[in-house]
Amino acid sequence: MPEADGNTTEAAGGRRIAVLGEMLELGDEAVEAHREVGRMAAENGVDPIVAIGDTLPKQLALAAGAAGVPDIAMVGDNGTAAAYLASTSAPATSFS
């Protein structure tokens, strides 16, 4: 994400959703790199963020929240992320 050029695709209705996982290959820079991605997501208007994993994605989520992202979900795996997104992205149903 640090290399992103700002050209993102926005869904109908204007939401930018990010599903982000661990970047395990970063070594000693891993914690700060995850925090930077969280801050960048906030700067780019991402909401919600779904962070998949444990310790490193938690750093991403904390930094995103501190930078202003209001809706952040922490999940353990891809299947849970998909279920979360399906439950929060479903079109509203009206009852008459």
N, CA and C of each residue as an Amber inpcrd file, in Angstrom:
protein
   288
   0.8080000  -1.1990000   0.0000000   0.0000000   0.0000000   0.0000000
   0.8550000   1.2690000   0.0000000   2.0230000   1.3010000   0.6130000
   2.8100000   2.5260000   0.5440000   3.1410000   2.9540000  -0.8850000
   3.1010000   2.0550000  -1.8220000   3.3800000   2.3970000  -3.2080000
   2.1320000   2.8120000  -3.9650000   0.9830000   2.7960000  -3.3080000
  -0.2690000   3.1430000  -3.9870000  -0.1910000   4.5600000  -4.5250000
  -0.7090000   4.7490000  -5.7090000  -0.6500000   6.0610000  -6.3490000
  -1.8960000   6.9030000  -6.1160000  -2.7970000   6.4280000  -5.2650000
  -4.0050000   7.1830000  -4.9840000  -5.1510000   6.8730000  -5.9180000
  -4.9150000   6.0980000  -6.9730000  -5.9820000   5.7310000  -7.8920000
  -6.6760000   4.4890000  -7.3590000  -7.7920000   4.6860000  -6.6990000
  -8.5430000   3.5690000  -6.1570000  -9.8990000   3.5200000  -6.8260000
 -10.5170000   2.3770000  -6.7790000 -11.8490000   2.2210000  -7.3410000
 -12.8480000   2.3850000  -6.2180000 -13.8150000   3.2410000  -6.4160000
 -14.8180000   3.4950000  -5.4150000 -16.1130000   2.8110000  -5.8130000
 -16.6840000   2.0780000  -4.8880000 -17.9360000   1.3780000  -5.1400000
 -19.0780000   2.3860000  -5.2260000 -20.1770000   1.9530000  -5.8190000
 -21.3650000   2.7910000  -5.8630000 -21.7220000   3.1860000  -4.4410000
 -22.0400000   4.4180000  -4.2250000 -22.3300000   4.8790000  -2.8790000
 -21.1110000   5.4730000  -2.2000000 -19.9390000   5.3490000  -2.8070000
 -18.7610000   6.0120000  -2.3200000 -17.9520000   5.3200000  -1.2440000
 -18.2070000   4.0790000  -0.9350000 -17.4320000   3.3970000   0.1110000
 -16.1240000   2.8770000  -0.4370000 -15.0900000   2.9820000   0.3680000
 -13.7960000   2.3640000   0.0830000 -13.5380000   1.3800000   1.2040000
 -13.5290000   0.1140000   0.8690000 -13.3740000  -0.9520000   1.8520000
 -11.9960000  -1.5780000   1.6730000 -11.2720000  -1.7630000   2.7830000
  -9.9600000  -2.4130000   2.7180000  -9.9750000  -3.6630000   3.5840000
  -9.5420000  -4.7610000   3.0000000  -9.3530000  -6.0080000   3.7290000
  -7.8530000  -6.2600000   3.6960000  -7.2220000  -6.1770000   4.8500000
  -5.7660000  -6.1840000   4.9290000  -5.2710000  -7.2470000   5.8940000
  -4.2020000  -7.9220000   5.5140000  -3.6200000  -8.9660000   6.3540000
  -2.1950000  -8.6530000   6.7250000  -1.5270000  -9.6550000   7.2530000
  -0.1460000  -9.5080000   7.7170000   0.8440000  -9.4660000   6.5620000
   1.8270000  -8.5990000   6.7100000   2.9510000  -8.5480000   5.7800000
   4.1260000  -9.1680000   6.5360000   4.2670000 -10.4610000   6.4040000
   5.2200000 -11.2020000   7.2330000   6.6740000 -11.0580000   6.8020000
   6.9120000 -10.5650000   5.6060000   8.2600000 -10.5380000   5.0580000
   9.0510000  -9.2980000   5.4490000   8.5620000  -8.4620000   6.3500000
   9.1650000  -7.1640000   6.6120000  10.2230000  -7.1530000   7.7170000
  10.3540000  -8.2270000   8.4370000  11.3970000  -8.3050000   9.4620000
  11.2470000  -7.2480000  10.5400000  12.3600000  -6.5610000  10.8570000
  12.3940000  -5.5860000  11.9480000  11.4800000  -4.3860000  11.7080000
  11.1130000  -4.1360000  10.4850000  10.2770000  -2.9870000  10.1540000
   8.7870000  -3.3160000  10.1470000   8.4280000  -4.5350000  10.5060000
   7.0510000  -5.0020000  10.3580000   6.0410000  -4.1820000  11.1460000
   6.3230000  -3.8980000  12.4130000   5.3430000  -3.1850000  13.2350000
   5.0840000  -1.7950000  12.6640000   6.1420000  -1.0370000  12.3890000
   5.9640000   0.3230000  11.8670000   5.3340000   0.3070000  10.4750000
   5.6680000  -0.6740000   9.6570000   5.0790000  -0.7600000   8.3170000
   3.5720000  -0.9970000   8.4000000   3.1180000  -1.8270000   9.3250000
   1.6900000  -2.0580000   9.4940000   0.9890000  -0.7860000   9.9860000
   1.6220000  -0.0730000  10.8950000   1.0560000   1.1910000  11.3690000
   0.9350000   2.1940000  10.2210000   1.9530000   2.2490000   9.3840000
   1.9360000   3.1740000   8.2500000   0.7930000   2.8470000   7.2830000
   0.5530000   1.5760000   7.0410000  -0.5580000   1.1870000   6.1640000
  -1.8880000   1.6240000   6.7810000  -2.0300000   1.4720000   8.0880000
  -3.2500000   1.9340000   8.7550000  -3.4580000   3.4250000   8.5940000
  -2.3890000   4.1970000   8.7670000  -2.4820000   5.6500000   8.5970000
  -2.8050000   6.0090000   7.1470000  -2.1780000   5.3280000   6.2120000
  -2.4440000   5.6020000   4.7950000  -3.8820000   5.2760000   4.4150000
  -4.4100000   4.2110000   4.9730000  -5.8050000   3.8640000   4.6980000
  -6.7160000   5.0020000   5.1430000  -6.4490000   5.5480000   6.3130000
  -7.2490000   6.6690000   6.8130000  -7.1150000   7.8800000   5.9000000
  -5.9040000   8.1900000   5.4850000  -5.6620000   9.3360000   4.6100000
  -6.3870000   9.1960000   3.2740000  -6.6040000   7.9630000   2.8450000
  -7.2550000   7.7040000   1.5580000  -8.7480000   7.4670000   1.6930000
  -9.3170000   7.7260000   2.8540000 -10.7550000   7.6430000   3.0310000
 -11.3180000   6.2360000   3.0900000 -10.5150000   5.2750000   3.5130000
 -10.9960000   3.9010000   3.6060000 -11.8770000   3.7490000   4.8420000
 -13.0370000   3.1290000   4.6650000 -13.9550000   2.8290000   5.7630000
 -14.9960000   1.8550000   5.2440000 -15.0250000   0.6830000   5.7230000
 -14.3240000   0.1230000   6.8690000 -12.9930000  -0.5280000   6.5000000
 -12.2540000  -0.8730000   7.5360000 -11.0600000  -1.6980000   7.3970000
 -11.3350000  -3.0170000   8.1030000 -11.0230000  -4.1020000   7.4270000
 -11.0810000  -5.4250000   8.0310000  -9.6430000  -5.9170000   8.1050000
  -9.1330000  -6.0680000   9.3070000  -7.7550000  -6.5040000   9.5200000
  -7.7550000  -7.9910000   9.8650000  -7.0320000  -8.7720000   9.0650000
  -7.0180000 -10.2330000   9.2340000  -5.7080000 -10.6580000   9.8680000
  -5.7930000 -11.3370000  10.9840000  -4.6020000 -11.8620000  11.6340000
  -4.5840000 -11.5240000  13.1040000  -3.3460000 -11.4050000  13.6450000
  -3.2100000 -11.2400000  15.0850000  -2.4500000  -9.9630000  15.4290000
  -1.2280000 -10.0640000  15.8340000  -0.4640000  -8.9530000  16.3840000
  -0.1980000  -7.8330000  15.3810000   0.3260000  -8.1530000  14.2140000
   0.6590000  -7.1080000  13.2460000  -0.5770000  -6.3990000  12.6900000
  -1.6210000  -7.1140000  12.2860000  -2.8320000  -6.4140000  11.8470000
  -3.4610000  -5.5680000  12.9640000  -3.2520000  -5.9690000  14.2080000
  -3.7600000  -5.1530000  15.3210000  -3.0650000  -3.7900000  15.3200000
  -1.7780000  -3.7550000  15.0230000  -1.0540000  -2.4860000  14.9320000
  -1.6250000  -1.6260000  13.8070000  -1.9310000  -2.2520000  12.6930000
  -2.5430000  -1.5710000  11.5550000  -3.8840000  -0.9660000  11.9790000
  -4.7020000  -1.7660000  12.6310000  -6.0250000  -1.3190000  13.0500000
  -5.9480000  -0.1790000  14.0620000  -5.0430000  -0.2740000  15.0200000
  -4.8920000   0.7810000  16.0170000  -4.4720000   2.1020000  15.3730000
  -3.5240000   2.0300000  14.4440000  -3.0630000   3.2490000  13.7660000
  -4.1740000   3.8390000  12.9000000  -4.9410000   2.9930000  12.2330000
  -6.0460000   3.4730000  11.4020000  -7.0970000   4.1610000  12.2730000
  -7.4230000   3.5540000  13.3960000  -8.3990000   4.1560000  14.3060000
  -7.9170000   5.4940000  14.8380000  -6.6460000   5.5600000  15.2240000
  -6.0780000   6.8130000  15.7350000  -6.0640000   7.8910000  14.6550000
  -5.9880000   7.4730000  13.4000000  -5.9630000   8.4220000  12.2780000
  -7.3600000   8.7800000  11.7840000  -8.3930000   8.1850000  12.3800000
  -9.7480000   8.6030000  12.0570000 -10.6650000   7.6130000  11.3780000
 -10.2190000   6.3900000  11.1180000 -11.1240000   5.4070000  10.5080000
 -12.1220000   4.9540000  11.5870000 -13.4220000   5.1770000  11.3690000
 -14.3970000   4.8670000  12.4080000 -14.8110000   3.4000000  12.5090000
 -14.7100000   2.6490000  11.4300000 -15.2270000   1.2780000  11.4140000
 -14.0880000   0.3060000  11.1090000 -13.6460000  -0.3990000  12.1460000
 -12.5340000  -1.3400000  12.0040000 -12.9510000  -2.6630000  12.6280000
 -12.7250000  -3.7390000  11.8800000 -13.0090000  -5.0800000  12.3940000
 -11.7210000  -5.8800000  12.4120000 -11.4840000  -6.5830000  13.4940000
 -10.3560000  -7.5050000  13.6060000 -10.9240000  -8.9160000  13.5010000
 -10.4130000  -9.6890000  12.5540000 -10.8700000 -11.0650000  12.3840000
  -9.6620000 -11.9830000  12.2850000  -9.8780000 -13.2590000  12.5200000
  -8.7830000 -14.2050000  12.5530000  -8.4160000 -14.8330000  11.2240000
  -9.3660000 -14.8630000  10.2770000  -9.0680000 -15.5610000   9.0260000
  -9.9180000 -15.0100000   7.8830000  -9.5910000 -15.4570000   6.6720000
 -10.2780000 -14.9590000   5.4760000 -11.7660000 -15.2870000   5.4740000
 -12.1250000 -16.4730000   5.9320000 -13.5320000 -16.8590000   5.9570000
 -14.3620000 -15.9550000   6.8490000 -13.8130000 -15.6060000   8.0070000
 -14.5050000 -14.7010000   8.9180000 -14.6010000 -13.3050000   8.3080000
 -13.5540000 -12.8760000   7.6160000 -13.5890000 -11.5720000   6.9410000
 -14.7040000 -11.5460000   5.8970000 -14.8130000 -12.6100000   5.1150000
 -15.8510000 -12.6760000   4.0840000 -17.2430000 -12.6450000   4.7130000
 -17.4260000 -13.3750000   5.8020000 -18.7250000 -13.3880000   6.4750000
 -19.0500000 -12.0160000   7.0550000 -18.0670000 -11.3680000   7.6290000
 -18.2720000 -10.0200000   8.1760000 -18.7070000  -9.0600000   7.0740000
 -17.9790000  -9.0730000   5.9670000 -18.3140000  -8.1690000   4.8610000
 -19.6910000  -8.4620000   4.2960000 -20.0310000  -9.7270000   4.1840000
 -21.3560000 -10.0860000   3.6700000 -22.4510000  -9.5770000   4.6050000
 -22.2040000  -9.6450000   5.9120000 -23.2330000  -9.2190000   6.8590000
 -23.3600000  -7.7020000   6.9380000 -22.2820000  -6.9800000   6.6700000
 -22.3410000  -5.5260000   6.7750000 -22.6070000  -4.8510000   5.4390000
 -22.4730000  -5.5820000   4.3500000 -22.6520000  -4.9890000   3.0250000
 -23.9770000  -5.3410000   2.3830000 -24.7730000  -6.1190000   3.0760000
 -26.0560000  -6.5310000   2.5070000 -26.9530000  -5.3190000   2.3190000
 -27.6790000  -5.2800000   1.2190000 -28.5940000  -4.1560000   1.0020000
 -29.6770000  -4.1390000   2.0830000 -30.0940000  -2.9520000   2.4440000
 -31.1250000  -2.7980000   3.4710000 -32.4370000  -3.3660000   2.9690000
 -33.1570000  -4.0080000   3.8540000 -34.4690000  -4.5630000   3.5250000
 -35.5310000  -3.7110000   4.1830000 -36.5410000  -3.3950000   3.4510000
 -37.6150000  -2.5880000   3.9990000 -38.8330000  -3.4730000   4.2060000
 -39.4640000  -3.3140000   5.3450000 -40.6750000  -4.0750000   5.6560000
 -41.8470000  -3.1220000   5.6420000 -42.9300000  -3.5420000   4.9560000
 -44.1040000  -2.6740000   4.9610000 -45.2550000  -3.3080000   5.6840000
